[in-house]
Structure formats: C-alpha cells, structure tokens
Amino acid sequence: MWPLVFLIGVTLLVLLARQTLIPRHAHGVQVPAHHVSVARYYRVRPGDTLTGVAAKTGVPMARLLHLNPNLQPTALFIGERIRLQ
C-alpha cells in the first residue's frame, strides 16, 4: 500500500512542477521561458485580423505595424508569424 501512495505523491509533485516551470502557449503566442528581452511571435490562425491579434496579445496595432513593416494589415495569411516584441 505504501509504495502506491509514494508513487501517487511523486507523480503529483512532478505534475505540479511541470505546470509551474514550463512556459504555457496560449492562442499561438510564444512565451519565452526566461525574462530576457527576446522576440515573441504570434502565428496567424484562420479568422484572425490584425485588430484581433492586437487585442489577444495586448500589443497595440501601431506597435505591431512598426515591428512588422512588410505586414499587410488587410491580408493576413494562415501560419504567418507576426512579431510582438
């Protein structure tokens, strides 16, 4: 019985550690694992607009356009990477 309790405890600790140490990826936004200023990107999904990307990521549209000078705001392509930082 004790070996089973021990294994369940270790498994829970590993799962908890993974959730707190590994960066999460939400809505296609790539989050760096450390806090060094690193370029972040958003991968365009079906139905995305530049306004929507700005709202999802919290990056103003003017900043997105400045970081992506070749970006066509009215013609985003699925899979296209948009620089966020």
KAUR-V769932 format. One record per residue. N is the residue number from 0. RES is the residue in three letters. D_FIRST is the distance of its C-alpha to the first C-alpha in whole Angstrom. Layout:
n:res:d_first
N:RES:D_FIRST
N:RES:D_FIRST
//
This chain:
n:res:d_first
0:MET:0
1:TRP:4
2:PRO:6
3:LEU:5
4:VAL:6
5:PHE:9
6:LEU:10
7:ILE:11
8:GLY:13
9:VAL:15
10:THR:16
11:LEU:17
12:LEU:19
13:VAL:20
14:LEU:22
15:LEU:23
16:ALA:25
17:ARG:26
18:GLN:28
19:THR:29
20:LEU:31
21:ILE:32
22:PRO:35
23:ARG:35
24:HIS:38
25:ALA:40
26:HIS:43
27:GLY:43
28:VAL:44
29:GLN:43
30:VAL:41
31:PRO:41
32:ALA:38
33:HIS:41
34:HIS:43
35:VAL:46
36:SER:49
37:VAL:48
38:ALA:50
39:ARG:48
40:TYR:49
41:TYR:48
42:ARG:48
43:VAL:50
44:ARG:49
45:PRO:51
46:GLY:53
47:ASP:53
48:THR:56
49:LEU:56
50:THR:57
51:GLY:53
52:VAL:52
53:ALA:53
54:ALA:52
55:LYS:48
56:THR:48
57:GLY:50
58:VAL:53
59:PRO:56
60:MET:58
61:ALA:61
62:ARG:59
63:LEU:57
64:LEU:61
65:HIS:62
66:LEU:59
67:ASN:59
68:PRO:63
69:ASN:63
70:LEU:61
71:GLN:63
72:PRO:61
73:THR:63
74:ALA:61
75:LEU:58
76:PHE:56
77:ILE:53
78:GLY:51
79:GLU:53
80:ARG:52
81:ILE:53
82:ARG:53
83:LEU:52
84:GLN:52
//
